[in-house]
Amino acid sequence: MPAAAAEPKTAAPAAKPAAAAKEQPASKAQTAAKEPSAAKEQPASAPVAALDAPAREPEPFIRGHRYAYVAGGLLLLGGVGFGYFSRGEARRAESLESARESSAALNRAKTAAATSNVMYGVAGLTLAYGLLLEFLPEPAADAASLTYHF
């Protein structure tokens, strides 16, 4: 019995699209007869909403002010690299037996650490600048942008 009850449910939806397909060409013909100028203006395959939409240029992958995020990230990676080098030189200086070589290694470590700190600071400023431009309204962001428009 349950199988017999399931058969009419599957047969009924199949009948509905066939009936709708028979009605659909008649309605298109009636619409075309009523409005002949509208049918000629619009291609049959394009929807009405697509014809009314203005054409947009594709947006670039990274917009102008978002380059600040890329620059900040690169500066941050540079700071990490110099910090890693500084730590390595400091450990190397501890293992050297010559005072001259140890002093030179410590000086290189201090220089690399200072460079790392400067790069961290500039990366932070660059990221803050990018965030500022992100949250400002578009006209104000264009005015505060450091780019030159030709």
Secondary structure, 3 states (H helix, E strand, C coil): CHHHHHHHHHHHHHHHHHHHHHHHHHHHHHHHHHCHHHHHHCCCCCCHHHHHCCCCCCCCCCCHHHHHHHHHHHHHHHHHHHHHHHHHHHHHHHHCCCHHHHHHHHHHHHHHHHHHHHHHHHHHHHHHHHHHHHHCCHHHHHHHCCCCCC
